[in-house]
Amino acid sequence: MVIRAAYLAAPGFEAQLAACADRHGVGLDTWHGPLALSADPARPLPWAQDVWIEPAEMAPAAALAAMRAARIPWAALPWAARAGPHGTATLSLAARLPRAGTGRTAFPCRLPERSGAFTLLAEDRVLLAARRQSPFPNGEARFQESREAPSRAYLKLWEALTILGAHPGPGDLCYDLGAAPGGWSWVAASLSARVVAIDRAPLAPSVAAMLGVRHRGESAFGIDPRKEPRIDWLLCDVIAYPPRTLGLVRRWLDAGRAARIIASVKFQGPTDHDSIAAFEAIPGGRLVHLSHNRHELTFLWPAPALPLNSDANGA
């Protein structure tokens, strides 16, 4: 089989990736731990934590020479340390290469430098890719965490903003829908943005007291965007079934009141693939499974360009 792409599932979400690939007409031929190989050209699949673009399969010596010649750092995917006999060999090979950053990064930050990825499929077979979809090694965003945030939801927003390559700044107006206890409001206010936090539940006192934060005790779904001012950021981490979140996002898009949108699409039970398809159909948008997501996806609009059909990230 000629391998044209490899899709890395987030831990525990292999079934969602497989169903997503089937709906997109992408054949997943073989699985090696969480990595699925395909003979079809690479495509953006929402449930893929990373996509390896035109990977190459080589003997270990040839692979080591090719990776060194690429002059980029490399991230090892040692899946076999958990699922087979080749994990130690993968890590041994990684020790002989410039390594992609494994430390934690302070936010806000720029996207990590371009890095490749590799793994051992067998003792004498290495799969490597110098081009990948995710900017993070193995699709995992690692930040220096904060003790000030009222919940761990802030990590999702940090990751989404890093992917976008932009974040709220001084003077920006942000609406945070479904804000309580205030993790996303805390992120925006920490960046000196003005925040309107909308939730019937109260904010954590530490967030409510932040400069620039105003709480509106309303339902996010009761707001008419046409009656609101134009805002720089619409942030939405509301707990709702996907069709309701889809309707909410569409209302804001139709009203033209938000310059940027980041919204969580949460699945309370089975994965709603029809709603996923509807989100994917929104022009300029993109669904991603962040490494800090669980059974949810994140909608980004407008979304940055992907490297899947470009030589810009080639070795």
CORPE-V46481 format. One line per field, one symbol per residue. phi: phi as a letter, one per 20 degrees, with the letter a starting at -180 (. if undefined). burial: # if it has 16 or more other ideal C-beta (glycine too) atoms within 10 Angstrom, else .. Layout:
# CORPE-V46481
phi: ???
burial: ???
This chain:
# CORPE-V46481
phi: .eedbcdeefgndffffffffffemdedebdcmeddeceegfcfdgeefbcedlfddbfgfffffffffflcfcdedegffdcaedfffffffffdcfefgdeedfefbefffgbebbbeebgdcddcbedcfffdglmdecdffdeeffbefgfffgffffffmbbgcgnfddddemfgeogffgffffemeecdedafefeggffgeffnecddecefeeeegfedffdecddbcfeafgfffffffffffffmedfbcccedddeoffefffgffffffgndbdcdffefdeaccedbfeffdefdcefdff
burial: ..########..##.###.##....#.#..########...##############.##.#..##.##..#.##########....##.##..##..#..#....#.##...#.########....##################..#..##..############..##...####################.#######...##..##.#.##.#....#..#.#..#..########.#.#..##.##..##...##.########...###.##.###.#..#########..######.#..###....#..
